[in-house]
Amino acid sequence: AGRCGWVSGGVRSRDRAGSAAESISLAEGAVAVLPRQVHNPMSNQAPDICNCNYPTHRWVSVFFHFRTLAYYIYRFEDAAEQFRLDVAANPNDTEESIWCFLSEAQLYGVDGARNRFLEVGLDRRPVMREAYALFKDGGDPEKLASNFSSSSGGELFYASLYAGLYYESQKDADLAKSHIVAACKTPYGSRSGDYMASLAVVHCQCRNWTLEG
């Protein structure tokens, strides 16, 4: 528990103070313990081993850039607080709002998280506008995925990823897996180098979801 607290503190220190070098050092320390302490919200058990071979530098890149580390080590209050701080600094960040919802859904349930939903400005990306509406108001994640099924670039990836994350907030592991694995397998998910594409892979690895086949 102490190490988890240290990890969370390291994540928050990155945003509030300290040099880039200090932040990287903190992130690397977090990564050193993360593979043994990741959270699977589909399970009621404590975090188990993340049996993955994901390179350490990629873990650093993913969590250092997007501040999702606290979510994966059961620190949902810390995660939600960080996302709320980020939106206070950038009131148009749709993804931070959605990740705040995902964190708070683990604390208060879907209805409770929706009652305190963190509203942001209009996203310029159609796919993220639809994803935002889904999490904010509820709806059918299959519609989100199907609306962008023939899209090029990152739209199909993001539609599949957020459809899967919505299912995960609803505790539907099978449909969450189906959509998030599909997101990883899109051309954008497998070749873009986008940090969210890396995060999707880490998400699957933490749940032992294979990307093969």
Secondary structure, 3 states (H helix, E strand, C coil): CHHHHHHHHHHHHHHHCCCHHHHHHHHHHHHHHHHHCCCCCCCCCCCCCCCCCCCHHHHHHHHHHHCCHHHHCCCHHHHHHHHHHHHHHCCCCHHHHHHHHHHHHHHHHHHHHHHCCCCCCCCCCHHHHHHHHHHHHCCCHHHHHHHCCCCCCCHHHHHHHHHHHHHHHCCCHHHHHHHHHHHHHCHHHHHCCCHHHHHHHHHHHHCCCCCCC
